[in-house]
Amino acid sequence: MEKLWQQSASVARTQEAKTTLCTTRLEIRINSHLIVSECVQQIQQTTIVHTLCRKCVEKEMEIATLRRTMVKMHDDEKAMKKNMNLVISRIRIVTAMIDIENRIHKEGEEKKNTIYL
């Protein structure tokens, strides 16, 4: 796990930060097969955050797993309608957790760079 974390962290440092997901359109137009097809391509992209801490890397891996689940469900229409909202909700929760971690890291860096007189 440690080795995987180090690899993910080094990859993340070389790529641009992206935290937006295509979940809103999926949720709003869940019954529109065409729109879901559009979104599946975006779902397959990885979400890269700062990943300087182990927690965020683990959350990133969870989001990647959830996205793969959504792609698999896309082939089965009944499963998609039944479970898509659950997967979308979980992705939103994990993304929110990453955003919180990002804010904590940013605040920590600002405190380190602040000079108190």
TAMOTA-V400533 format. One record per residue. BURIAL is + if it has 9 or more other ideal C-beta (glycine too) atoms within 8 Angstrom, else -. Layout:
# TAMOTA-V400533
burial
BURIAL
BURIAL
This chain:
# TAMOTA-V400533
burial
-
-
-
+
+
-
-
+
+
-
+
+
-
-
-
-
-
-
+
-
+
+
+
-
+
+
+
-
+
+
-
-
-
-
+
+
+
+
+
+
-
+
+
-
-
-
+
+
+
-
+
-
-
-
-
+
+
+
+
+
+
+
+
+
-
+
+
-
+
+
+
-
+
+
-
-
-
-
-
+
+
-
+
+
-
-
+
+
-
+
+
+
-
+
+
-
+
+
+
-
+
+
-
-
+
-
-
-
-
-
-
-
-
-
-
-
-
